């Protein structure tokens, strides 16, 4: 049986016969999505090259304590949450998501300059805060542009294509930093210069190659109205057709998502491999992510986005169980990296596709920003909570405890998302 392209409002699906025009509708990737993917790719090369050396830079080169790095890492996890909803709303209200995205990418680019002159805790903390706020500003309008450019029946595949390009950068960045430090001991300044260069390229590509106005922009009369008007931000828009249940599910599962760094630290302590190889764990996860992003996006569009989203968390559960084993070896380590990559590939773009399908066109950016904020805050809480659990119970026991809680949460999440499935699925 063939299913026609359904409208963005999630209307009724029409059954059509084989050979009809609707049945012949083929997947076409918009050039806008390709260019946004390139922007994300070079920006991730910039940001992830710094992220891969930041622990060594803060604790080794600057000589700060691990407590200081913990504070900086907490900022790295959660600072973007304070602006995501506002940026999404500004994108919806103005009808110019590109302008909002340029502001976010531009702020991150300026933060890269600061790394060339940073010399202490407060300087690094301020730079990381600026960079993460820039990320928070750009993410929702960028995803809104992807959603507007994508075919409704192929939302997950379109986000998967973008995430694949994004994670090429996420894999190349740490690898590039690793190579620089291998060739130039303590070559942190070189890493920061290269990072800045890629950030400038990303902003230039966004400004020059990506169209400036969303097809979901408000009509001229609305656009001419005062920009900051309180009634325009209507949270009731986020309650339609299961969207609130999706947000609740994302928060519940986010609280039980252990940060990658904890998994990598557990693997490193168990396998006792050399510390200088630590950044390559990030590379392994991101390589798996980019390999599975498109196939899982295609699968989500075909069999159901909710199913793939929940299956991604099952992969995360298996990763916890594998990491919590008292003995592992290289096979277990590679298995954890593969499962983490599967988790991100099955959830990151798929969640954005689900939100895009459930949100009304006028509140798309706000809905995406809200979902991203909930995920960021819940994972920030997870990082803090798991650190305490690790200290109290030990690494392996803590991971197993979270695995049990995640298994229970998956059952609850399946029930919560049941009512959202009919509207959100292709």
N, C-alpha and C positions, 0 to 999 in steps of 0.2 A: 504494500500500500504506500502511496506517495503522499507527502504532506506539503502543502503550499507554504510560501513565505508568509508568516504571520506578522501582523503589525506590531509596532513597538509598544502598544498598549496591552499586549498579551491577549489579543482578542481570540475569537473562536477559530480553530484550525479547520481548513476546508480540505476534504479528501478529493483528490483528482486522479484521473486515470493515467496510466503510463502513456508517454508520448505527448502529453499536453504541454503547453508552454510553461506552466508552473512546475511540472515534473522535470523539465529540462533545465531549470534554474541551476546554474553551476556556481561554485565558489570562485569569487574574484577578490583578490587582495587589493585593497585601495592603496595607491601610492602614499597617501597620508599616513597610513599605518606603517609602511616601510620606512618613511622618513622619521617618524616618531621613534621607531625601533632603532634606527641609526643614532638618533640623538641620545636615547637611553643607553645604547651600547657604549658610545665614547664617554658619556658621563659616568657610567659604571666603571669603566677602565680607570677614570680619574679618581672616583671615590673609593673603590675597592683596593686600589694600589696603596692608598693611604691607610685604609682600615687594616690591611694585612701587616703593616709595620708599626701601627700605633702602639700596641702593647710594648714592643721592644723600644720604641722611641721614648715613651713616657717613663718606663721603669729603668731602662738601661742608659740611653743617651742623656736624658734630662735628670736621671737619678731620683725620680719621685717614687713614692711608695705604691704598693699594690692597692692600698685603700684609695689613693688619689686616682689611680687608673679606674677603679671600680666606679667612682663618681662620674668620671668622664664617660665610661661605657654606659652608665645609666642615662646620661644626657643623650648619648648616641642612640639609645633605644627609644626614648620617650619624648624628646624635645619637639619632634615634628607633630605630635598629636595636638599641640595647642593651637595650630593654625589650619589643620586639614579641613575642618567643617567650614570655617570662614572662607577659605580659598575656594572650596566647592560652591558655596553660596555666591561668592563674588563672580565666579564663572557663569553660574546660571543667570544671575541678575544682569550682568553686563552683556551676555551673549558673545563675549570675546574670550573664550578659554585660553587662546594662545597668548594673549597679553598677560594673563595671570601666570601661565606656565613660564613665560620668559622672565617674569619677575623672580620666580622661584629658582630657575636655573641660573639666573644672573647673580642672585644672592650667594648661591653655593660657589659660583666662580670667584666672587670677591673673597669668600672665606679661604679659598685655596691660596690666595696671595698672602694671607695672614700667616700660613704655616712657614713661609720663608723667613719670618721675623719672630716667631714664637720662641719664648725662652723660659717659661715657667707654667705652673699649674693654671693660673687664672687666664693666661693668654690662650693656652690650648683649650681650656673649657669654653671660653668665649667663642673661639673659632669653630669648635665642634657644634656648639649651639647654633651659630649662624648657618653652618652647613646643613644641619638637620632641619632647621626652620625652612630653609630653602627647599629641601626635599618635601616637607609638608605642604608648602605652597603649590608646588608644581604637580604633585601626583594626581589629585582629583581632576583638575582641568585636563591634564594629559589623557587620563582614562576616559573622560567625557568625550574628547576628540576622537579617540579610538572607537568608542561606542557609536558615535554619530557617523563615522566613516564606514563602519562594518555593516555587512548584510545581517539582518536580525536573526536569520536561521543559522548563521555561522559566527555568532558572537564569541563563543569559547575558542573556536579555532583562530579567529582574528586576534584575540588576546594572547593565545598561545604563540602565534607568530611573533607578536611584539615581545613577549617574555623570552622567547628563544634568542632574539637579537640582544635583548637586555642582558641575558645571562652569558652570552659570549663575552660581553664586557666584564661581567662579574667574575668570569674565569680567567680572562686575560690580565685583569688588573693585579691580582695577587701574584700571578706568575711573572709579570713584568717587574714588580717590586722585588721578588725573590732573585731574579736574574741581576738586577741592579746591585743589590746588596752582596751577591756572590762576586761580582766584578769589582765593586767599590765598597770595601768595608766601611761601615758607618756612613754610607752614602745617602743619608736621609734627605738632605737638601736636594740631591738629584731626583729622588723619588717625588718630592714636592713640586719641583719644576716641571717634570714630565706630567704629573697630575694636573697642574694648572694648564698646560698646553692642551691636553685632551678636553678639559672643561671649556676652554675658549672655543674649541672646534664644535663642541656640542651646542653651545649657545648660537654660534654662527649658522649652523645647519638649521636649527629651529627657526631663526629669524628669516633666513633666506629661502627655505624650501617648503615650509609648512604653511598652508593657507591660514588666513587670520580669523575667519568667522565661522562659527558653528552653524550647521543647518537647523539646529534646535534653538537658535537665538530668538529672543523675544521680539515681537513686532515693533515697528518704529515708535508707536505711541508709548509702548511700555518702556522702550529703551530711553525715551526722552524724559521719563519720570525721574524724580530724585533718586539717586543710586542707593543711599543709605536710608531706607524706610523700614522700620521695624516689622510691620505686618507682612513684608515680603518673605521673611524667614518663617515658614509655616511647618512646624514639626509634624502636623497632622498628615502632611504629604508622605511621611516615612512610615505610616501605619497601613498603607494600602496593600492589599493582596499578598499578605504573608511577609512583607518586607521587615516588619518589626521582629517576627519570629526568626528570620534569617540573621538579623543583627544580634539577637540574643544568642543564637547558636554560635555565631562567629566569636562572640565574647567568651562563651563557656569553653569552647575548644581552644581559644587563645590562651586562657589561663592555664591550660594543661599542655601548652607547647613550650618545651624546654628550649632555651637558647642554644644555637649551634655551638657556641663557645664551650658550654658545659659538656656537651657530648664529645667535643674534640679533646677537652682536657681529660675526660675520663678515659678515652681511647689512648691518649698519649701516656698517661700514668700507668695504664694496664700493659701496654705494649713496649713502653720505655724506648721509643725511637727518639732520635736526636731532635732537640728543640728547634734547630734551624729548618727542619722540614715541616714544622707546624703549619705555616701558611698554605702548604700544598693541600691540606685537608679541605680548605675552602675551595680550592680549584676543583678537587674531585667532586664535591657536592654540586658545584655550579655546572660542571661538564654534564653530570647526570641530568640536571635540571634542563639544560638546553637540548639534550637529546630527546627528552620525553615531552617537552612543552607542546610541540605541534601534534604528535600522535594522541596525547591525552586530551588536547583541546578538540580534536576531530572526534574522538570517542565520546566526549561529553556532549557535543552537538548531536551525536547519533543515538546514544542510549539514555542520555539524561544527565544534566549537569549536577543535580543533587547527588546522584549515585557516585559520580566520579569524585566529587568534593568529599564525601564521606569515605570513599575508598582511599583517598589520599591520606586521611587521618589513620586509617588502618595500617598503611605503610609506615606512618610515624610510630604507631604502637609497636609494630614489629621491630623498628629501629631501636626503641627503648629496651625491648626484651633482649635484643642482640647485644646492645651496649652494656646491659646489666649482668651479663654472664661473667662468672669469675675468671674465665679463661677464654681467649678468642683466637688471636693470631691475625695475620694479614688478611685472611679471608673474611673474618668477622668485621675488621675495620673497613674493608672495601664494601662489604654488605651494608654497613651503616651509612656510608656515603651514598651508595646507590639508593637506599630507602629514603634518605633525606631529600635527595634530588627528586625522587618520585613524589614525595609529599608536596614539595613546593610546586612542581609542575602540575599536580592535580588540584591544587587549591588556590594559588595566587590569581592567575588569570580567570579561573573558573568562578571564583567568588565575585570578581568584577563583572563577569558575564551575568551571573545570577542577579546581582544588584541592578545592572543595566536593564534586565528584562522586567524586573518588578517595579522599578521606579517610574514615575510619570516623567515625560520629557522635560517639563519645566523645573523639575527638582533633581535631575540626574546627577549634576555635579555635587549637590548637597548630600545626596544619598551615598555617592561613592566616597566623599570625604568623611561622612559619618561612619561608614563601614571601616575605612582605613584607620580612623581614630580609635574605634572600639578595639580593633586588632592590635594597634600599637600599644594602647594602654594596658590591655589584658596581657600582652607578652612582656611588657615592662614589669607588671605585677608578678608574672610567672618567674621572671629572672630573679627578682628579689626574694620571692618565696622559696624558690628552689635552692638558692644559696644558703638559706637558713636550714632547709631540709637536709642538704648535703652535709652541713656542719654537724647537725644533730644525729643523723642516722648513718652517715657514710655514703659514698657516691653510689655504689651498686644498689643498696637498699633504697635510697632515695629515688633512683630511676625506676625501680620496680614498683614502688608505691605510686608514682605518677602514672605508670603504665596501667595499673589497676583502676585508678580514677578515670583515666582516659577511656578505658573499655566501657565503664559505666556511662560516661558522658556521651559516647557514641550512640548507645541505645536511646538515651534521652533525646539526642539531636535528631535521630531518624524520626522520632515521633513529632518533634517540633516542626520539622521541615515537610512533613507529609502534606499539610494544607497548602504549602507554597509550591509544591511540585507541578501541579497542572498548569499554573500560570507561567512558571519560570522555565519550563522545558520547551524545546523546539517542537 
